[in-house]
Amino acid sequence: MTWALVSLLGLLAGVISGLFGVGGAVVIIPGLVFITKMPQHTAHGTSLAALLLPVGLLGVLEYSKRQQVNWAYAAVVAVGLLIGAYFGARLAGSISDLTLRKMFGGFLLLISVKLLLS
């Protein structure tokens, strides 16, 4: 049953990624924590591993067909992601599981409020 739920989680994250342009971690991380009872750090690492290649491959092809991709900005953001993910992962290793979970939840809440009020 857990494998089926994790499969549905991946499908849901993919749809949300394509629809809203997010990486999917906003769905994958809480899903892994709640469905599999996975520790927060492991959910973050698992999410990064799952997103590594397929995160936007087909989605970006669709957007690209409509000339809705700024490739120069995408390249600059990708370099930032590469460097930032390394340092972010190192920092996460020094934070407790509970603190990381609360930080992630606070981040999602902050973004939600900002989007709803703007």
The first five atom37 places (N, CA, C, CB, O) and aatype in JSON, in Angstrom:
{
  "aatype": [12, 16, 17, 0, 10, 19, 15, 10, 10, 7, 10, 10, 0, 7, 19, 9, 15, 7, 10, 13, 7, 19, 7, 7, 0, 19, 19, 9, 9, 14, 7, 10, 19, 13, 9, 16, 11, 12, 14, 5, 8, 16, 0, 8, 7, 16, 15, 10, 0, 0, 10, 10, 10, 14, 19, 7, 10, 10, 7, 19, 10, 6, 18, 15, 11, 1, 5, 5, 19, 2, 17, 0, 18, 0, 0, 19, 19, 0, 19, 7, 10, 10, 9, 7, 0, 18, 13, 7, 0, 1, 10, 0, 7, 15, 9, 15, 3, 10, 16, 10, 1, 11, 12, 13, 7, 7, 13, 10, 10, 10, 9, 15, 19, 11, 10, 10, 10, 15],
  "atom_mask": [
    [1, 1, 1, 1, 1],
    [1, 1, 1, 1, 1],
    [1, 1, 1, 1, 1],
    [1, 1, 1, 1, 1],
    [1, 1, 1, 1, 1],
    [1, 1, 1, 1, 1],
    [1, 1, 1, 1, 1],
    [1, 1, 1, 1, 1],
    [1, 1, 1, 1, 1],
    [1, 1, 1, 0, 1],
    [1, 1, 1, 1, 1],
    [1, 1, 1, 1, 1],
    [1, 1, 1, 1, 1],
    [1, 1, 1, 0, 1],
    [1, 1, 1, 1, 1],
    [1, 1, 1, 1, 1],
    [1, 1, 1, 1, 1],
    [1, 1, 1, 0, 1],
    [1, 1, 1, 1, 1],
    [1, 1, 1, 1, 1],
    [1, 1, 1, 0, 1],
    [1, 1, 1, 1, 1],
    [1, 1, 1, 0, 1],
    [1, 1, 1, 0, 1],
    [1, 1, 1, 1, 1],
    [1, 1, 1, 1, 1],
    [1, 1, 1, 1, 1],
    [1, 1, 1, 1, 1],
    [1, 1, 1, 1, 1],
    [1, 1, 1, 1, 1],
    [1, 1, 1, 0, 1],
    [1, 1, 1, 1, 1],
    [1, 1, 1, 1, 1],
    [1, 1, 1, 1, 1],
    [1, 1, 1, 1, 1],
    [1, 1, 1, 1, 1],
    [1, 1, 1, 1, 1],
    [1, 1, 1, 1, 1],
    [1, 1, 1, 1, 1],
    [1, 1, 1, 1, 1],
    [1, 1, 1, 1, 1],
    [1, 1, 1, 1, 1],
    [1, 1, 1, 1, 1],
    [1, 1, 1, 1, 1],
    [1, 1, 1, 0, 1],
    [1, 1, 1, 1, 1],
    [1, 1, 1, 1, 1],
    [1, 1, 1, 1, 1],
    [1, 1, 1, 1, 1],
    [1, 1, 1, 1, 1],
    [1, 1, 1, 1, 1],
    [1, 1, 1, 1, 1],
    [1, 1, 1, 1, 1],
    [1, 1, 1, 1, 1],
    [1, 1, 1, 1, 1],
    [1, 1, 1, 0, 1],
    [1, 1, 1, 1, 1],
    [1, 1, 1, 1, 1],
    [1, 1, 1, 0, 1],
    [1, 1, 1, 1, 1],
    [1, 1, 1, 1, 1],
    [1, 1, 1, 1, 1],
    [1, 1, 1, 1, 1],
    [1, 1, 1, 1, 1],
    [1, 1, 1, 1, 1],
    [1, 1, 1, 1, 1],
    [1, 1, 1, 1, 1],
    [1, 1, 1, 1, 1],
    [1, 1, 1, 1, 1],
    [1, 1, 1, 1, 1],
    [1, 1, 1, 1, 1],
    [1, 1, 1, 1, 1],
    [1, 1, 1, 1, 1],
    [1, 1, 1, 1, 1],
    [1, 1, 1, 1, 1],
    [1, 1, 1, 1, 1],
    [1, 1, 1, 1, 1],
    [1, 1, 1, 1, 1],
    [1, 1, 1, 1, 1],
    [1, 1, 1, 0, 1],
    [1, 1, 1, 1, 1],
    [1, 1, 1, 1, 1],
    [1, 1, 1, 1, 1],
    [1, 1, 1, 0, 1],
    [1, 1, 1, 1, 1],
    [1, 1, 1, 1, 1],
    [1, 1, 1, 1, 1],
    [1, 1, 1, 0, 1],
    [1, 1, 1, 1, 1],
    [1, 1, 1, 1, 1],
    [1, 1, 1, 1, 1],
    [1, 1, 1, 1, 1],
    [1, 1, 1, 0, 1],
    [1, 1, 1, 1, 1],
    [1, 1, 1, 1, 1],
    [1, 1, 1, 1, 1],
    [1, 1, 1, 1, 1],
    [1, 1, 1, 1, 1],
    [1, 1, 1, 1, 1],
    [1, 1, 1, 1, 1],
    [1, 1, 1, 1, 1],
    [1, 1, 1, 1, 1],
    [1, 1, 1, 1, 1],
    [1, 1, 1, 1, 1],
    [1, 1, 1, 0, 1],
    [1, 1, 1, 0, 1],
    [1, 1, 1, 1, 1],
    [1, 1, 1, 1, 1],
    [1, 1, 1, 1, 1],
    [1, 1, 1, 1, 1],
    [1, 1, 1, 1, 1],
    [1, 1, 1, 1, 1],
    [1, 1, 1, 1, 1],
    [1, 1, 1, 1, 1],
    [1, 1, 1, 1, 1],
    [1, 1, 1, 1, 1],
    [1, 1, 1, 1, 1],
    [1, 1, 1, 1, 1]
  ],
  "atom_positions": [
    [[0.82, -1.2, 0.0], [0.0, 0.0, 0.0], [0.87, 1.26, 0.0], [-0.94, 0.0, 1.21], [0.56, 2.24, -0.69]],
    [[1.96, 1.23, 0.78], [2.83, 2.4, 0.86], [3.42, 2.72, -0.51], [3.95, 2.18, 1.88], [3.51, 3.89, -0.88]],
    [[3.83, 1.69, -1.25], [4.41, 1.92, -2.58], [3.4, 2.58, -3.51], [4.92, 0.61, -3.18], [3.77, 3.45, -4.3]],
    [[2.16, 2.17, -3.43], [1.11, 2.77, -4.26], [0.92, 4.24, -3.9], [-0.21, 2.0, -4.11], [0.78, 5.09, -4.78]],
    [[0.92, 4.53, -2.61], [0.76, 5.93, -2.17], [1.95, 6.78, -2.58], [0.58, 5.99, -0.65], [1.79, 7.94, -2.98]],
    [[3.15, 6.21, -2.48], [4.35, 6.95, -2.9], [4.32, 7.19, -4.41], [5.64, 6.18, -2.5], [4.74, 8.24, -4.89]],
    [[3.82, 6.22, -5.17], [3.67, 6.39, -6.62], [2.69, 7.51, -6.94], [3.2, 5.07, -7.27], [2.93, 8.33, -7.83]],
    [[1.57, 7.53, -6.22], [0.59, 8.61, -6.42], [1.17, 9.95, -6.01], [-0.69, 8.32, -5.61], [0.88, 10.98, -6.63]],
    [[2.0, 9.95, -4.98], [2.67, 11.18, -4.55], [3.54, 11.72, -5.68], [3.52, 10.91, -3.29], [3.53, 12.93, -5.94]],
    [[4.29, 10.85, -6.34], [5.12, 11.27, -7.46], [4.29, 11.84, -8.6], [0.0, 0.0, 0.0], [4.66, 12.85, -9.2]],
    [[3.18, 11.2, -8.89], [2.29, 11.69, -9.95], [1.72, 13.06, -9.59], [1.15, 10.67, -10.21], [1.7, 13.97, -10.42]],
    [[1.26, 13.21, -8.36], [0.72, 14.49, -7.91], [1.78, 15.58, -7.96], [0.17, 14.35, -6.48], [1.51, 16.7, -8.41]],
    [[2.98, 15.26, -7.49], [4.08, 16.24, -7.52], [4.4, 16.64, -8.96], [5.33, 15.68, -6.84], [4.71, 17.8, -9.22]],
    [[4.34, 15.7, -9.87], [4.6, 16.0, -11.28], [3.55, 16.93, -11.87], [0.0, 0.0, 0.0], [3.88, 17.87, -12.58]],
    [[2.29, 16.66, -11.57], [1.22, 17.52, -12.06], [1.37, 18.93, -11.49], [-0.16, 16.94, -11.7], [1.22, 19.91, -12.21]],
    [[1.65, 19.02, -10.2], [1.81, 20.33, -9.56], [3.03, 21.05, -10.11], [1.92, 20.18, -8.03], [3.01, 22.27, -10.29]],
    [[4.11, 20.31, -10.39], [5.3, 20.92, -10.98], [4.98, 21.53, -12.33], [6.42, 19.87, -11.13], [5.35, 22.68, -12.61]],
    [[4.31, 20.77, -13.17], [3.97, 21.27, -14.49], [2.97, 22.41, -14.46], [0.0, 0.0, 0.0], [3.06, 23.34, -15.26]],
    [[2.03, 22.36, -13.53], [0.99, 23.37, -13.44], [1.49, 24.68, -12.86], [-0.15, 22.86, -12.6], [1.19, 25.75, -13.39]],
    [[2.28, 24.6, -11.77], [2.69, 25.79, -11.06], [4.16, 26.15, -11.23], [2.39, 25.63, -9.62], [4.59, 27.21, -10.76]],
    [[4.93, 25.29, -11.89], [6.34, 25.59, -12.1], [7.2, 25.42, -10.86], [0.0, 0.0, 0.0], [8.27, 26.01, -10.76]],
    [[6.74, 24.62, -9.91], [7.52, 24.36, -8.71], [8.25, 23.04, -8.88], [6.62, 24.34, -7.45], [7.87, 22.21, -9.71]],
    [[9.28, 22.83, -8.09], [10.08, 21.62, -8.2], [9.41, 20.37, -7.71], [0.0, 0.0, 0.0], [9.89, 19.27, -7.98]],
    [[8.34, 20.48, -7.01], [7.65, 19.3, -6.5], [7.94, 18.98, -5.06], [0.0, 0.0, 0.0], [7.21, 18.23, -4.42]],
    [[9.02, 19.55, -4.53], [9.41, 19.27, -3.14], [8.35, 19.71, -2.15], [10.72, 19.93, -2.82], [8.24, 19.15, -1.06]],
    [[7.57, 20.73, -2.52], [6.53, 21.21, -1.61], [5.46, 20.14, -1.4], [5.89, 22.5, -2.15], [4.72, 20.19, -0.42]],
    [[5.38, 19.19, -2.3], [4.44, 18.07, -2.17], [5.17, 16.82, -1.71], [3.72, 17.81, -3.51], [4.69, 16.09, -0.85]],
    [[6.34, 16.56, -2.29], [7.07, 15.32, -2.03], [7.52, 15.22, -0.57], [8.27, 15.22, -2.95], [7.32, 14.19, 0.06]],
    [[8.12, 16.27, -0.04], [8.67, 16.2, 1.32], [7.59, 15.94, 2.36], [9.41, 17.49, 1.66], [7.72, 15.0, 3.14]],
    [[6.52, 16.76, 2.41], [5.48, 16.44, 3.4], [4.86, 15.06, 3.15], [4.38, 17.51, 3.38], [4.54, 14.34, 4.1]],
    [[4.68, 14.71, 1.88], [4.11, 13.4, 1.57], [4.94, 12.25, 2.1], [0.0, 0.0, 0.0], [4.41, 11.32, 2.7]],
    [[6.25, 12.32, 1.89], [7.13, 11.25, 2.4], [7.13, 11.2, 3.93], [8.56, 11.47, 1.89], [7.15, 10.12, 4.52]],
    [[7.1, 12.36, 4.55], [7.08, 12.4, 6.03], [5.79, 11.78, 6.56], [7.23, 13.86, 6.54], [5.83, 10.98, 7.5]],
    [[4.66, 12.16, 5.98], [3.37, 11.69, 6.5], [3.01, 10.28, 6.04], [2.28, 12.63, 6.09], [2.46, 9.5, 6.83]],
    [[3.3, 9.94, 4.8], [2.93, 8.62, 4.29], [3.87, 7.53, 4.81], [2.94, 8.62, 2.77], [3.41, 6.48, 5.26]],
    [[5.17, 7.77, 4.74], [6.14, 6.72, 5.09], [6.74, 6.89, 6.48], [7.24, 6.7, 4.07], [7.5, 6.04, 6.93]],
    [[6.39, 7.99, 7.15], [6.96, 8.31, 8.47], [8.48, 8.48, 8.38], [6.62, 7.19, 9.5], [9.2, 8.21, 9.33]],
    [[8.94, 8.93, 7.23], [10.35, 9.13, 6.97], [10.86, 10.32, 7.77], [10.6, 9.35, 5.46], [10.15, 11.32, 7.91]],
    [[12.08, 10.25, 8.31], [12.66, 11.42, 8.98], [12.79, 12.6, 8.0], [14.04, 11.07, 9.58], [12.96, 12.4, 6.8]],
    [[12.7, 13.79, 8.52], [12.71, 15.0, 7.7], [13.94, 15.07, 6.79], [12.65, 16.24, 8.58], [13.83, 15.36, 5.6]],
    [[15.12, 14.81, 7.35], [16.34, 14.87, 6.56], [16.31, 13.86, 5.4], [17.57, 14.61, 7.45], [16.73, 14.17, 4.29]],
    [[15.81, 12.67, 5.67], [15.74, 11.63, 4.65], [14.73, 12.02, 3.58], [15.37, 10.28, 5.28], [14.94, 11.74, 2.39]],
    [[13.64, 12.66, 3.98], [12.64, 13.12, 3.0], [13.25, 14.19, 2.09], [11.4, 13.69, 3.72], [12.99, 14.19, 0.88]],
    [[14.05, 15.09, 2.66], [14.7, 16.11, 1.84], [15.66, 15.47, 0.84], [15.46, 17.12, 2.74], [15.64, 15.8, -0.35]],
    [[16.5, 14.56, 1.31], [17.45, 13.88, 0.43], [16.76, 13.05, -0.63], [0.0, 0.0, 0.0], [17.19, 13.04, -1.79]],
    [[15.7, 12.35, -0.26], [14.95, 11.52, -1.2], [14.29, 12.39, -2.27], [13.9, 10.68, -0.46], [14.28, 12.05, -3.45]],
    [[13.74, 13.53, -1.83], [13.12, 14.45, -2.77], [14.14, 14.99, -3.78], [12.46, 15.62, -2.02], [13.87, 15.03, -4.98]],
    [[15.3, 15.4, -3.29], [16.35, 15.89, -4.19], [16.77, 14.81, -5.18], [17.57, 16.37, -3.38], [16.97, 15.09, -6.36]],
    [[16.9, 13.57, -4.7], [17.3, 12.48, -5.59], [16.23, 12.23, -6.66], [17.55, 11.2, -4.77], [16.56, 11.99, -7.82]],
    [[14.96, 12.28, -6.26], [13.87, 12.04, -7.21], [13.77, 13.16, -8.24], [12.53, 11.9, -6.46], [13.45, 12.92, -9.4]],
    [[14.06, 14.38, -7.81], [13.91, 15.54, -8.68], [15.13, 15.78, -9.58], [13.67, 16.77, -7.85], [15.06, 16.58, -10.51]],
    [[16.21, 15.09, -9.31], [17.48, 15.37, -9.97], [17.38, 15.47, -11.48], [18.45, 14.31, -9.61], [17.85, 16.46, -12.05]],
    [[16.79, 14.51, -12.14], [16.72, 14.54, -13.6], [15.33, 14.9, -14.13], [17.13, 13.2, -14.16], [15.22, 15.8, -14.96]],
    [[14.28, 14.24, -13.67], [13.0, 14.43, -14.37], [12.2, 15.66, -13.95], [12.17, 13.23, -14.16], [11.1, 15.87, -14.45]],
    [[12.73, 16.46, -13.05], [11.92, 17.52, -12.45], [11.19, 18.38, -13.46], [12.78, 18.39, -11.61], [10.07, 18.81, -13.19]],
    [[11.76, 18.64, -14.57], [11.04, 19.49, -15.49], [11.21, 19.11, -16.93], [0.0, 0.0, 0.0], [10.82, 19.87, -17.82]],
    [[11.79, 17.96, -17.19], [12.15, 17.6, -18.56], [10.97, 17.74, -19.53], [12.66, 16.17, -18.59], [11.06, 18.5, -20.5]],
    [[9.9, 17.04, -19.28], [8.76, 17.1, -20.2], [8.01, 18.41, -20.05], [7.81, 15.93, -19.95], [7.5, 18.96, -21.03]],
    [[7.94, 18.92, -18.81], [7.27, 20.2, -18.6], [7.95, 21.33, -19.33], [0.0, 0.0, 0.0], [7.29, 22.16, -19.96]],
    [[9.28, 21.37, -19.26], [10.01, 22.45, -19.94], [9.89, 22.32, -21.46], [11.49, 22.46, -19.52], [9.9, 23.32, -22.17]],
    [[9.79, 21.1, -21.95], [9.59, 20.93, -23.39], [8.26, 21.54, -23.83], [9.64, 19.44, -23.77], [8.18, 22.17, -24.89]],
    [[7.23, 21.36, -23.02], [5.92, 21.95, -23.33], [5.98, 23.47, -23.31], [4.86, 21.45, -22.35], [5.48, 24.13, -24.23]],
    [[6.59, 24.02, -22.26], [6.71, 25.47, -22.18], [7.57, 26.02, -23.31], [7.29, 25.89, -20.82], [7.3, 27.08, -23.86]],
    [[8.61, 25.27, -23.65], [9.52, 25.7, -24.71], [8.82, 25.75, -26.06], [10.73, 24.76, -24.78], [9.09, 26.64, -26.86]],
    [[7.93, 24.8, -26.32], [7.17, 24.8, -27.57], [6.4, 26.11, -27.74], [6.2, 23.62, -27.59], [6.19, 26.56, -28.87]],
    [[5.99, 26.7, -26.63], [5.22, 27.96, -26.68], [6.11, 29.18, -26.48], [4.13, 27.94, -25.62], [5.62, 30.28, -26.24]],
    [[7.44, 28.99, -26.58], [8.41, 30.07, -26.37], [8.2, 30.76, -25.02], [8.3, 31.1, -27.5], [8.24, 31.99, -24.92]],
    [[7.97, 29.95, -23.98], [7.74, 30.49, -22.65], [8.87, 30.12, -21.69], [6.41, 29.97, -22.11], [8.64, 29.92, -20.5]],
    [[10.08, 30.02, -22.22], [11.27, 29.75, -21.4], [12.33, 30.78, -21.74], [11.81, 28.3, -21.64], [12.66, 30.97, -22.91]],
    [[12.85, 31.46, -20.74], [13.98, 32.36, -20.92], [15.22, 31.54, -20.58], [13.86, 33.67, -20.01], [15.56, 31.38, -19.41]],
    [[15.89, 31.02, -21.6], [17.0, 30.09, -21.42], [18.19, 30.72, -20.7], [17.44, 29.55, -22.75], [18.86, 30.05, -19.93]],
    [[18.45, 32.0, -20.95], [19.58, 32.67, -20.29], [19.34, 32.75, -18.79], [19.8, 34.08, -20.89], [20.23, 32.44, -18.0]],
    [[18.14, 33.18, -18.39], [17.82, 33.24, -16.96], [17.83, 31.84, -16.34], [16.45, 33.93, -16.73], [18.29, 31.65, -15.22]],
    [[17.31, 30.88, -17.09], [17.27, 29.51, -16.59], [18.69, 29.0, -16.3], [16.57, 28.58, -17.6], [18.91, 28.33, -15.29]],
    [[19.63, 29.32, -17.16], [21.02, 28.9, -16.97], [21.63, 29.54, -15.73], [21.87, 29.25, -18.2], [22.32, 28.88, -14.95]],
    [[21.36, 30.83, -15.55], [21.89, 31.53, -14.37], [21.28, 30.97, -13.09], [21.62, 33.06, -14.48], [21.99, 30.74, -12.11]],
    [[19.97, 30.75, -13.11], [19.31, 30.16, -11.93], [19.86, 28.76, -11.67], [17.77, 30.11, -12.14], [20.05, 28.39, -10.51]],
    [[20.12, 27.98, -12.71], [20.64, 26.61, -12.55], [22.0, 26.62, -11.85], [20.76, 25.92, -13.92], [22.27, 25.77, -11.0]],
    [[22.84, 27.57, -12.2], [24.15, 27.67, -11.53], [23.94, 27.98, -10.05], [25.04, 28.76, -12.2], [24.6, 27.39, -9.19]],
    [[23.03, 28.9, -9.76], [22.72, 29.21, -8.37], [22.18, 28.01, -7.62], [0.0, 0.0, 0.0], [22.53, 27.77, -6.47]],
    [[21.31, 27.25, -8.29], [20.76, 26.04, -7.68], [21.87, 25.02, -7.37], [19.72, 25.4, -8.6], [21.88, 24.41, -6.3]],
    [[22.77, 24.86, -8.3], [23.87, 23.91, -8.13], [24.69, 24.25, -6.88], [24.77, 23.9, -9.37], [24.94, 23.39, -6.04]],
    [[25.09, 25.49, -6.78], [25.92, 25.92, -5.65], [25.1, 25.98, -4.37], [26.55, 27.3, -5.94], [25.54, 25.51, -3.32]],
    [[23.9, 26.56, -4.46], [23.05, 26.71, -3.28], [22.61, 25.39, -2.68], [0.0, 0.0, 0.0], [22.56, 25.25, -1.46]],
    [[22.3, 24.41, -3.52], [21.87, 23.1, -3.02], [22.98, 22.42, -2.22], [21.43, 22.2, -4.17], [22.71, 21.76, -1.22]],
    [[24.2, 22.58, -2.66], [25.34, 22.0, -1.93], [25.42, 22.6, -0.53], [26.66, 22.24, -2.69], [25.48, 21.87, 0.46]],
    [[25.43, 23.93, -0.46], [25.56, 24.57, 0.85], [24.31, 24.38, 1.7], [25.84, 26.06, 0.67], [24.41, 24.25, 2.92]],
    [[23.14, 24.37, 1.08], [21.91, 24.13, 1.82], [21.88, 22.73, 2.44], [0.0, 0.0, 0.0], [21.45, 22.56, 3.58]],
    [[22.34, 21.74, 1.68], [22.38, 20.36, 2.19], [23.38, 20.24, 3.34], [22.75, 19.38, 1.07], [23.13, 19.53, 4.32]],
    [[24.5, 20.92, 3.23], [25.49, 20.91, 4.32], [24.9, 21.55, 5.58], [26.79, 21.66, 3.9], [25.06, 21.03, 6.68]],
    [[24.21, 22.67, 5.4], [23.59, 23.36, 6.53], [22.52, 22.51, 7.17], [23.0, 24.7, 6.09], [22.42, 22.44, 8.4]],
    [[21.7, 21.85, 6.36], [20.62, 21.0, 6.87], [21.17, 19.89, 7.77], [19.83, 20.39, 5.71], [20.52, 19.49, 8.74]],
    [[22.35, 19.4, 7.45], [22.96, 18.35, 8.26], [23.28, 18.77, 9.68], [0.0, 0.0, 0.0], [23.45, 17.93, 10.56]],
    [[23.36, 20.07, 9.92], [23.68, 20.56, 11.26], [22.44, 20.97, 12.04], [24.62, 21.74, 11.17], [22.54, 21.48, 13.16]],
    [[21.26, 20.74, 11.47], [20.0, 21.13, 12.1], [19.24, 19.88, 12.5], [19.15, 22.01, 11.14], [19.24, 18.89, 11.77]],
    [[18.59, 19.91, 13.66], [17.83, 18.75, 14.11], [16.64, 18.49, 13.19], [17.35, 18.94, 15.56], [16.18, 19.39, 12.48]],
    [[16.16, 17.25, 13.21], [15.04, 16.85, 12.38], [13.81, 17.72, 12.64], [14.71, 15.38, 12.61], [13.17, 18.19, 11.71]],
    [[13.49, 17.92, 13.9], [12.31, 18.69, 14.28], [12.45, 20.16, 13.85], [12.08, 18.61, 15.79], [11.5, 20.75, 13.34]],
    [[13.61, 20.73, 14.06], [13.84, 22.12, 13.66], [13.74, 22.27, 12.15], [15.22, 22.6, 14.14], [13.15, 23.23, 11.66]],
    [[14.31, 21.33, 11.41], [14.23, 21.38, 9.96], [12.78, 21.29, 9.49], [15.06, 20.24, 9.34], [12.38, 22.01, 8.58]],
    [[12.01, 20.42, 10.1], [10.59, 20.28, 9.75], [9.85, 21.59, 10.0], [9.94, 19.14, 10.56], [9.07, 22.04, 9.16]],
    [[10.1, 22.21, 11.14], [9.43, 23.47, 11.47], [9.88, 24.59, 10.52], [9.73, 23.87, 12.92], [9.07, 25.42, 10.11]],
    [[11.15, 24.6, 10.18], [11.64, 25.61, 9.24], [10.98, 25.44, 7.87], [13.18, 25.52, 9.1], [10.58, 26.42, 7.24]],
    [[10.88, 24.19, 7.41], [10.25, 23.91, 6.13], [8.78, 24.33, 6.15], [10.37, 22.42, 5.78], [8.3, 24.97, 5.21]],
    [[8.07, 23.97, 7.21], [6.67, 24.36, 7.35], [6.51, 25.87, 7.38], [0.0, 0.0, 0.0], [5.6, 26.42, 6.76]],
    [[7.39, 26.55, 8.12], [7.34, 28.01, 8.18], [7.59, 28.64, 6.83], [0.0, 0.0, 0.0], [6.95, 29.63, 6.47]],
    [[8.53, 28.08, 6.1], [8.83, 28.57, 4.75], [7.61, 28.44, 3.85], [10.03, 27.81, 4.15], [7.25, 29.39, 3.15]],
    [[6.96, 27.27, 3.87], [5.77, 27.07, 3.05], [4.65, 28.01, 3.47], [5.29, 25.62, 3.14], [3.94, 28.55, 2.62]],
    [[4.49, 28.22, 4.76], [3.46, 29.12, 5.26], [3.72, 30.55, 4.82], [3.37, 29.05, 6.79], [2.81, 31.25, 4.38]],
    [[4.96, 30.98, 4.95], [5.34, 32.34, 4.55], [5.06, 32.58, 3.06], [6.82, 32.59, 4.86], [4.5, 33.61, 2.69]],
    [[5.45, 31.64, 2.24], [5.21, 31.76, 0.8], [3.71, 31.78, 0.51], [5.89, 30.61, 0.03], [3.24, 32.55, -0.32]],
    [[2.96, 30.93, 1.18], [1.51, 30.87, 0.97], [0.84, 32.19, 1.32], [0.9, 29.75, 1.82], [0.04, 32.71, 0.54]],
    [[1.18, 32.74, 2.46], [0.6, 34.01, 2.89], [0.96, 35.12, 1.91], [1.07, 34.38, 4.31], [0.11, 35.93, 1.54]],
    [[2.22, 35.16, 1.51], [2.67, 36.18, 0.55], [1.89, 36.09, -0.76], [4.18, 36.03, 0.27], [1.46, 37.11, -1.3]],
    [[1.72, 34.88, -1.27], [0.99, 34.69, -2.52], [-0.49, 35.06, -2.38], [1.13, 33.25, -2.99], [-1.08, 35.66, -3.28]],
    [[-1.07, 34.68, -1.25], [-2.5, 34.95, -1.06], [-2.79, 36.43, -0.85], [-3.01, 34.17, 0.13], [-3.86, 36.9, -1.23]],
    [[-1.86, 37.17, -0.27], [-2.09, 38.57, 0.03], [-1.57, 39.53, -1.04], [-1.46, 38.91, 1.33], [-1.8, 40.73, -0.94]],
    [[-0.86, 39.03, -2.03], [-0.33, 39.95, -3.04], [-1.21, 40.02, -4.27], [1.08, 39.53, -3.45], [-0.91, 40.75, -5.21]]
  ]
}
